[in-house]
């Protein structure tokens, strides 16, 4: 039986194995940039707001959090907190497919002016980057979550934090 708790951008699963308690803490935030085909500045008006809805609605299916969402007329930035079970490349492929299909269906007249009736919206390229280390506030949140789990944490350097 697996019990899952989310505290901000940290995901802390715990489960009992033969009377032992295991706590896993990870920090997998990704900055994702999706660009339009040929960098056409076609994402104007209500399109960015409509684009945000499917990105947030897929969160339960793919087990991720959208921490930030913004962009300009030719690209979109997403700051995501993914779990280790999710491959970033598979996630990006799914997001590009779902959002492109939705926007081409709802805003066909607007997008036909830019893409001459062709069924394209996104470029095949994308950029995914990850911060090297979590911010210090993330470790403080982890201490709070671990304290809620009933464990005593020895605090020091984040990579040297030990369970006593």
RAPEUR-V721847 format. One record per backbone hydrogen bond with DSSP energy under -0.5 kcal/mol. NH is the residue of the N-H (numbers start at 0). CO is the residue of the C=O. Records with the same first field share a line. If there is no record, write none. Layout:
NH = CO ; CO
//
This chain:
2 = 13
4 = 11
6 = 9
9 = 6
10 = 25
11 = 4 ; 9
12 = 10
13 = 2
14 = 21
15 = 0
16 = 14 ; 19
17 = 15
19 = 16
21 = 14
23 = 12
25 = 10
28 = 26
29 = 79
30 = 128
31 = 29 ; 77
32 = 126
33 = 75
34 = 124
35 = 73
36 = 120
38 = 35
39 = 36
41 = 39
42 = 72
43 = 41
46 = 43
49 = 45
50 = 46
51 = 47
52 = 48
53 = 49
54 = 50
55 = 51
56 = 52
57 = 53
58 = 55
59 = 56
61 = 57
62 = 58
63 = 58
64 = 80
66 = 64 ; 78
67 = 78
69 = 76
71 = 74
75 = 33
76 = 69
77 = 31
78 = 67
79 = 29 ; 77
80 = 64
81 = 27 ; 79
82 = 62
85 = 82
86 = 84
87 = 85
90 = 86
91 = 87
92 = 88
93 = 89
94 = 90
95 = 91
96 = 92
97 = 93
98 = 94
99 = 95
100 = 96
101 = 97
102 = 98
103 = 99
104 = 100
105 = 101
106 = 102
107 = 104
110 = 106
111 = 107
112 = 108 ; 109
113 = 110
114 = 110
115 = 111
117 = 114
119 = 117
122 = 34
126 = 32
128 = 30
130 = 28
137 = 134
138 = 134
139 = 135
140 = 136
141 = 137
142 = 138
143 = 139
144 = 140
145 = 141
146 = 142
147 = 143
148 = 144
149 = 146
150 = 145
152 = 150
153 = 161
154 = 152
159 = 156
160 = 156 ; 157
161 = 153
163 = 151 ; 161
//
